[in-house]
Amino acid sequence: MLGVVYTSFIEMVEEKFSPEIADQLLANPQLQYGGIYTAVGSYEHHDIIRMAIHLSEISGIPADDLVPAFGEYLFHQLVQRYPQMIEDCHSMLDLLQGIETSIHTQVRALYPSASLPSFECIREADNHLVMQYESKRPFVNLALGLIQGAANHYGQQYEIEVVRARDNEDNKASFYITTQP
Ligand code: HEM
């Protein structure tokens, strides 16, 4: 997992919780990389899951709420960092439809070591998109937050239905997204 995901997570904790809580998470002796991450580094994803669980324990906020909130924050950070990647997208669904074929393809070109999920997208109507997410990592909730981030970016309202391939499994799911006019 690219370090930018880690550095964004720490930044969110510092901003929305406190720098002390961020330090507390980074000092956890269970972390594989000793709590040291740089934006251009590359790391296994386990530390971020450990930190999210730890943050949930400290704050009392369920991880199922924290992870989507982080996805929303991360979307904003990614757009700040790579604005050119979405400059041809004019709506939330256009952007989401192009995740696999455009955005993540550009990410792969820049960072061959990036470990990205796969999204199969079917645009069933102008206002309706089906996305099938599959990953080696359990990040359905992160994807939900990123989708919310895209909606915020375009100021769009939407409804979403999430169907996991199996209960309690977060590696594979279908998202049925309908935007409102
Ligand atoms: C400006 C837009 C975006 C950019 C530049 C971007 C880029 C990235 C980058 C750099 C990573 C980390 C790759 C790695 O860990 O090696 C990532 C991961 C991920 N992205 Fe995107 N992304 C964008 C938008 C989105 C959106 C809107 C979604 C949701 C539909 C999404 C879904 C994901 C997920 C779920 C992961 C975690 C990896 C996994 O599940 O296996 N991304 N993305």
Residues whose N, C-alpha, C, O or C-beta is under 5 A from the ligand:
A	BS01	HEM	M1 L2 L78 V79 Y82 M85 I86 I103 V107 S113 A114 S115 L116 P117 S135 K136 R137 F139 L142 A143 L146 I147 A150
